[in-house]
């Protein structure tokens, strides 16, 4: 592909392009250390890469992607795409982020290769037009487009509202997950580029895991619960359970993603009635469908619901108590398999 890509789109296409993006899981789990504003630059690169593979056209005078440079791409976009309403208007932090990214490298590793290359080069801001331009190594672009090892879907609007890079990273890792996911403490330190920092596991959990969970609880449609897995007396791994917060989620967004994974997702009449008796509305059932599908797969779901129903009487929030109970049951089941 060569020349500049600069096109018009319909309102519906633009809204879709600005909401949900798909990021290569290689990029999601790559090892790096970026601050919030640097992350926002990278989110825009992911968004641009997605627009090209999906064929979504980009509006006039907003984005330019020039592929004519051999081995590199020239990107141009408005500075407003890096900012939120809370941000300063003199663009100081964006300038600092661009300068920092200019000096940083992207480390990529798989079973066959280890590579390290610059992320952006020659960042420039046109002060009168507030347009930002920079050069991107084509290898960075290739990593963002590499879906051979899976991908992560997330809402870029949610990602932009987060104020901690730890929260952003957990959101990326968990946004498209429905199953419990396990990481060793050591692998998490590597993912967050915190080797040598927070040497005590309790400090790592307090300042990284709990801190990220707190912000996701407040702002994100996807947060998590977690449980510690020990080797002897030492905490060796953490098991994370994605938790959907329907009040913070775009209507039907998670339901659609659930149907992608479970195309024939359905509860039996008895299971649905039991959930209704516990207190779930149709919306509540839809928002937690992925969890219920996992329970169908791994547990005697109807029996567990009957037990929960009997014990949920008098609970202040029986539906929430039910969800936590089911997550605990799945956790116990997974630990038995390990």
C-alpha positions as CSV (number, residue, x, y, z in Angstrom):
1,X,0.0,0.0,0.0
2,X,1.3,3.4,-0.8
3,X,0.3,7.1,-0.9
4,X,-1.8,8.9,1.7
5,X,-5.0,7.4,3.1
6,X,-7.5,10.1,3.8
7,X,-11.1,9.4,3.3
8,X,-14.7,10.3,4.4
9,X,-17.0,8.2,6.5
10,X,-20.5,8.0,7.6
11,X,-21.5,9.1,11.1
12,X,-22.2,5.5,12.0
13,X,-18.8,4.3,10.8
14,X,-17.0,7.0,12.7
15,X,-18.8,6.2,16.0
16,X,-18.0,2.6,15.6
17,X,-14.3,3.3,14.8
18,X,-14.0,5.6,17.8
19,X,-15.5,3.1,20.3
20,X,-14.3,-0.5,20.1
21,X,-10.9,-1.4,18.9
22,X,-9.1,-4.7,18.5
23,X,-5.5,-4.9,19.6
24,X,-3.1,-7.7,18.9
25,X,-2.6,-9.8,22.0
26,X,1.2,-9.7,21.3
27,X,1.0,-5.9,21.7
28,X,-1.2,-6.2,24.7
29,X,1.2,-8.5,26.6
30,X,4.4,-6.9,25.3
31,X,6.9,-5.7,27.9
32,X,7.0,-1.9,28.3
33,X,6.7,1.0,30.7
34,X,4.6,3.9,29.4
35,X,2.8,6.6,31.3
36,X,-0.8,7.6,30.7
37,X,-0.2,10.1,27.9
38,X,2.2,7.8,26.2
39,X,-0.4,5.1,26.3
40,X,-2.9,7.5,24.7
41,X,-0.6,7.9,21.7
42,X,-0.3,4.1,21.4
43,X,-4.1,3.7,21.7
44,X,-4.4,6.0,18.7
45,X,-1.9,3.9,16.8
46,X,-4.0,0.8,17.5
47,X,-7.1,2.6,16.4
48,X,-5.5,3.7,13.1
49,X,-4.2,0.2,12.5
50,X,-7.6,-1.3,13.0
51,X,-9.2,1.2,10.6
52,X,-7.0,-0.1,7.9
53,X,-7.6,-3.8,8.3
54,X,-11.3,-3.2,8.7
55,X,-11.5,-0.8,5.8
56,X,-13.1,1.9,7.9
57,X,-12.5,5.2,6.2
58,X,-11.2,8.2,8.1
59,X,-12.6,11.6,8.0
60,X,-11.1,14.5,6.1
61,X,-8.5,16.6,7.9
62,X,-8.4,14.3,10.9
63,X,-6.0,11.4,10.2
64,X,-3.3,10.9,7.6
65,X,-1.3,7.7,7.1
66,X,1.5,7.9,4.6
67,X,3.0,4.5,3.7
68,X,5.4,5.8,1.0
69,X,8.4,5.9,3.3
70,X,10.3,2.6,3.0
71,X,10.2,0.8,6.3
72,X,8.3,3.6,8.1
73,X,4.9,5.3,8.2
74,X,4.2,9.0,8.6
75,X,1.2,9.6,10.9
76,X,-0.6,12.9,11.3
77,X,-3.6,13.5,13.6
78,X,-5.2,16.2,15.8
79,X,-3.7,16.8,19.3
80,X,-7.2,16.7,20.7
81,X,-7.2,12.9,20.2
82,X,-4.7,12.6,23.1
83,X,-6.7,14.7,25.6
84,X,-9.7,14.4,27.9
85,X,-11.8,17.2,29.4
86,X,-9.6,17.1,32.5
87,X,-6.4,17.6,30.7
88,X,-4.4,20.9,30.5
89,X,-5.0,22.9,27.4
90,X,-1.4,24.0,26.8
91,X,-0.5,20.5,25.5
92,X,2.6,20.3,27.8
93,X,2.0,16.7,28.8
94,X,1.4,15.7,25.2
95,X,4.7,17.3,24.2
96,X,6.5,15.5,27.0
97,X,4.8,12.2,26.0
98,X,5.9,12.5,22.4
99,X,9.5,13.4,23.4
100,X,9.6,10.4,25.8
101,X,8.2,8.0,23.2
102,X,10.8,9.3,20.8
103,X,13.4,8.0,23.2
104,X,11.8,4.7,24.1
105,X,11.9,1.4,22.5
106,X,9.3,-1.4,22.0
107,X,10.4,-4.8,23.1
108,X,8.8,-7.8,21.4
109,X,9.5,-11.5,22.2
110,X,8.0,-14.8,21.1
111,X,9.2,-18.3,20.9
112,X,11.5,-17.6,18.0
113,X,12.7,-13.9,18.1
114,X,13.5,-11.1,20.4
115,X,13.4,-7.6,18.9
116,X,13.8,-4.0,20.2
117,X,13.0,-1.0,18.1
118,X,12.1,2.7,18.4
119,X,8.4,3.4,18.7
120,X,8.1,6.9,17.0
121,X,10.6,9.3,15.5
122,X,10.6,13.0,14.6
123,X,7.5,14.1,16.6
124,X,6.2,17.5,15.6
125,X,3.3,19.8,16.5
126,X,2.0,22.4,14.1
127,X,1.1,25.1,16.7
128,X,-1.4,26.9,14.6
129,X,-3.4,23.9,13.5
130,X,-2.6,21.7,16.6
131,X,-1.8,18.8,14.3
132,X,0.6,16.2,15.5
133,X,2.9,14.2,13.2
134,X,5.5,11.5,13.8
135,X,7.1,8.6,12.0
136,X,6.4,5.0,13.1
137,X,8.6,2.1,12.4
138,X,6.7,-0.4,10.2
139,X,7.6,-3.2,12.7
140,X,5.6,-1.4,15.4
141,X,2.7,-1.3,12.9
142,X,3.2,-5.0,12.1
143,X,3.0,-6.0,15.7
144,X,-0.2,-4.0,16.2
145,X,-1.7,-5.9,13.2
146,X,-0.4,-9.4,14.2
147,X,-3.5,-11.3,15.2
148,X,-2.0,-14.7,14.8
149,X,-1.9,-15.3,18.6
150,X,-5.2,-13.8,19.4
151,X,-6.5,-10.3,20.1
152,X,-8.1,-8.2,22.8
153,X,-11.2,-6.0,22.3
154,X,-11.7,-2.9,24.4
155,X,-13.6,0.3,24.4
156,X,-11.1,3.0,23.6
157,X,-13.3,5.7,25.3
158,X,-13.0,3.8,28.5
159,X,-9.2,3.4,28.1
160,X,-8.9,7.2,27.7
161,X,-10.7,8.0,30.9
162,X,-8.3,5.9,33.0
163,X,-5.6,7.8,34.8
164,X,-3.2,5.0,35.8
165,X,-1.1,3.0,33.4
166,X,-1.6,0.0,35.7
167,X,-5.4,0.3,35.3
168,X,-5.0,0.7,31.5
169,X,-2.9,-2.4,31.3
170,X,-5.3,-4.5,33.3
171,X,-8.2,-3.2,31.3
172,X,-6.4,-4.3,28.1
173,X,-5.6,-7.7,29.5
174,X,-9.1,-8.4,30.9
175,X,-11.6,-6.5,28.7
176,X,-12.3,-9.3,26.3
177,X,-11.8,-12.1,28.8
178,X,-14.7,-14.2,30.1
179,X,-12.7,-17.1,31.7
180,X,-10.6,-16.8,34.7
181,X,-7.0,-16.0,33.8
182,X,-3.8,-16.9,35.8
183,X,-0.5,-15.0,35.9
184,X,2.5,-15.7,38.1
185,X,3.7,-12.7,40.1
186,X,6.9,-12.8,38.2
187,X,5.2,-12.7,34.8
188,X,3.1,-9.7,36.0
189,X,6.2,-7.9,37.1
190,X,7.7,-8.4,33.7
191,X,4.5,-7.3,31.9
192,X,4.4,-4.1,33.9
193,X,8.2,-3.7,33.6
194,X,8.5,-3.7,37.4
195,X,11.3,-6.2,37.9
196,X,13.3,-5.1,40.9
197,X,10.4,-2.9,42.2
198,X,7.9,-3.9,44.8
199,X,10.1,-6.8,45.8
200,X,7.6,-7.8,48.5
201,X,4.6,-9.5,46.9
202,X,2.2,-7.7,49.3
203,X,3.5,-4.4,48.1
204,X,3.1,-5.4,44.5
205,X,-0.5,-6.4,45.2
206,X,-1.2,-3.3,47.1
207,X,0.3,-0.7,44.8
208,X,-0.3,-2.3,41.4
209,X,-3.1,-4.8,41.6
210,X,-5.3,-3.2,44.2
211,X,-4.6,0.3,42.9
212,X,-5.7,-0.7,39.3
213,X,-8.7,-2.6,40.6
214,X,-9.9,0.5,42.6
215,X,-9.9,2.7,39.5
216,X,-11.5,0.0,37.3
217,X,-14.2,-0.5,40.0
218,X,-15.0,3.2,39.8
219,X,-14.9,3.8,36.0
220,X,-14.8,0.8,33.9
221,X,-17.4,-1.7,32.6
222,X,-14.8,-4.4,33.2
223,X,-13.0,-4.8,36.5
224,X,-11.9,-7.9,38.3
225,X,-11.8,-10.0,41.5
226,X,-8.7,-12.1,42.2
227,X,-7.5,-14.8,44.4
228,X,-4.0,-15.8,45.5
229,X,-2.5,-19.2,44.7
230,X,0.3,-20.3,46.9
231,X,3.3,-22.5,46.6
232,X,3.8,-23.5,50.2
233,X,3.5,-20.3,52.2
234,X,4.5,-18.1,49.3
235,X,2.0,-16.4,46.9
236,X,3.2,-17.6,43.5
237,X,0.3,-16.8,41.2
238,X,-2.9,-14.7,41.0
239,X,-6.1,-15.8,39.4
240,X,-8.2,-13.0,37.9
241,X,-11.9,-13.2,37.4
242,X,-13.3,-10.5,35.0
243,X,-16.3,-8.8,36.4
244,X,-18.8,-6.9,34.3
245,X,-20.3,-3.7,35.6
246,X,-23.5,-3.2,33.6
247,X,-24.1,0.3,34.9
248,X,-20.8,1.4,33.3
249,X,-21.2,-0.4,30.0
250,X,-22.5,0.7,26.7
251,X,-25.9,-1.0,26.1
252,X,-25.6,-4.6,25.0
253,X,-21.9,-4.2,24.4
254,X,-20.9,-7.2,26.5
255,X,-23.9,-9.2,25.4
256,X,-22.8,-8.9,21.8
257,X,-19.2,-10.0,22.8
258,X,-20.6,-12.9,24.7
259,X,-22.6,-14.1,21.7
260,X,-19.4,-14.0,19.7
261,X,-17.8,-16.5,22.0
262,X,-21.0,-18.5,22.8
263,X,-23.0,-18.3,19.5
264,X,-25.6,-20.8,20.8
265,X,-25.7,-19.3,24.3
266,X,-28.8,-20.3,26.1
267,X,-30.0,-21.0,29.6
268,X,-32.5,-23.8,30.3
269,X,-36.0,-22.8,31.4
270,X,-35.2,-24.1,34.9
271,X,-31.9,-22.1,35.1
272,X,-33.6,-18.9,34.0
273,X,-36.4,-19.4,36.4
274,X,-34.0,-20.0,39.3
275,X,-32.1,-16.8,38.4
276,X,-35.3,-14.9,38.3
277,X,-36.3,-16.3,41.7
278,X,-32.9,-15.1,43.1
279,X,-33.7,-11.6,41.8
280,X,-32.1,-11.2,38.3
281,X,-33.9,-9.2,35.7
282,X,-33.6,-10.0,32.0
283,X,-31.0,-7.3,31.8
284,X,-29.1,-8.8,34.7
285,X,-29.1,-12.2,33.1
286,X,-27.9,-10.8,29.8
287,X,-25.1,-8.8,31.4
288,X,-23.8,-11.9,33.3
289,X,-24.5,-14.5,30.5
290,X,-20.8,-15.3,29.9
291,X,-20.3,-16.2,33.6
292,X,-23.5,-18.4,33.5
293,X,-22.2,-20.1,30.3
294,X,-18.9,-21.0,32.1
295,X,-20.9,-22.3,35.0
296,X,-23.0,-24.5,32.6
297,X,-19.7,-25.8,31.2
298,X,-17.9,-26.6,34.4
299,X,-20.4,-27.0,37.2
300,X,-23.7,-28.6,38.0
301,X,-25.2,-25.2,37.4
302,X,-28.8,-25.8,38.4
303,X,-27.8,-27.5,41.6
304,X,-25.5,-24.6,42.5
305,X,-28.3,-22.1,41.8
306,X,-30.6,-24.0,44.0
307,X,-28.1,-23.9,46.9
308,X,-27.4,-20.2,46.3
309,X,-31.2,-19.4,46.2
310,X,-31.7,-21.1,49.6
311,X,-28.8,-19.2,51.1
312,X,-29.5,-15.8,49.4
313,X,-32.7,-15.1,51.4
314,X,-32.1,-12.1,53.6
315,X,-29.0,-11.0,51.7
316,X,-28.9,-7.2,51.0
317,X,-27.8,-7.8,47.4
318,X,-28.8,-11.4,46.5
319,X,-27.8,-11.0,42.8
320,X,-24.3,-9.7,43.7
321,X,-23.9,-12.4,46.3
322,X,-24.9,-15.0,43.7
323,X,-22.3,-13.7,41.2
324,X,-19.5,-13.8,43.9
325,X,-20.6,-17.3,44.9
326,X,-20.4,-18.5,41.3
327,X,-17.0,-16.9,40.8
328,X,-15.8,-18.7,44.0
329,X,-17.2,-22.0,42.7
330,X,-15.4,-21.6,39.4
331,X,-12.2,-20.6,41.2
332,X,-12.4,-23.8,43.3
333,X,-13.0,-25.9,40.2
334,X,-10.0,-24.4,38.4
335,X,-7.7,-24.9,41.4
336,X,-8.7,-28.6,41.4
337,X,-7.6,-28.8,37.7
338,X,-4.2,-27.1,38.3
